[in-house]
Amino acid sequence: MEQETLNLSNYYPCCLVKAIAADQSNAIARSIYSPQSELTIMLTHFWKNPSYSYLVHFG
């Protein structure tokens, strides 16, 4: 099951990944005054969509 999920994550459209990256950047920009909030947002994104976060950060 987990292997299938990982493989499927490779087929998400590039535009979807870019949209998520932009959304994450906007969220971080809004919390620029608080490093702790920035970290929380990044962890929240990773927790909800680990495959998305992987593609955004390392893709």
C-alpha positions as CSV (number, residue, x, y, z in Angstrom):
1,M,0.0,0.0,0.0
2,E,2.7,2.5,1.0
3,Q,4.8,1.7,-2.1
4,E,1.8,2.4,-4.3
5,T,1.2,5.7,-2.7
6,L,4.8,6.7,-3.2
7,N,4.7,5.7,-6.9
8,L,1.5,7.6,-7.4
9,S,3.0,10.8,-6.0
10,N,5.4,10.8,-9.0
11,Y,2.5,11.4,-11.4
12,Y,1.0,14.5,-9.9
13,P,0.9,17.3,-12.5
14,C,3.7,19.8,-12.3
15,C,1.2,22.7,-12.1
16,L,-0.4,21.1,-9.0
17,V,3.0,21.0,-7.3
18,K,3.7,24.6,-8.3
19,A,0.4,25.7,-6.9
20,I,1.1,24.0,-3.6
21,A,4.6,25.5,-3.5
22,A,3.1,29.0,-4.1
23,D,0.5,28.4,-1.4
24,Q,3.2,27.4,1.1
25,S,5.4,30.4,0.2
26,N,2.4,32.7,0.8
27,A,1.7,31.1,4.1
28,I,5.3,31.5,5.2
29,A,5.4,35.1,4.0
30,R,2.4,35.9,6.2
31,S,4.2,34.5,9.2
32,I,7.6,36.0,8.4
33,Y,7.6,37.8,11.8
34,S,7.4,34.6,13.7
35,P,10.0,31.8,13.0
36,Q,8.0,29.5,15.2
37,S,4.8,30.0,13.2
38,E,6.8,29.5,10.0
39,L,8.0,26.1,11.2
40,T,4.5,25.1,12.3
41,I,3.1,25.9,8.9
42,M,5.8,23.9,7.2
43,L,5.3,20.9,9.5
44,T,1.5,21.2,9.0
45,H,1.9,21.1,5.2
46,F,4.3,18.1,5.5
47,W,1.9,16.3,7.9
48,K,-1.1,16.7,5.6
49,N,0.6,16.0,2.3
50,P,4.0,14.4,2.8
51,S,4.4,13.5,-0.9
52,Y,3.6,17.1,-2.0
53,S,6.1,18.5,0.5
54,Y,8.7,16.1,-0.8
55,L,8.2,17.2,-4.3
56,V,8.2,20.9,-3.4
57,H,11.3,20.8,-1.3
58,F,13.4,18.3,-3.2
59,G,11.8,18.0,-6.7
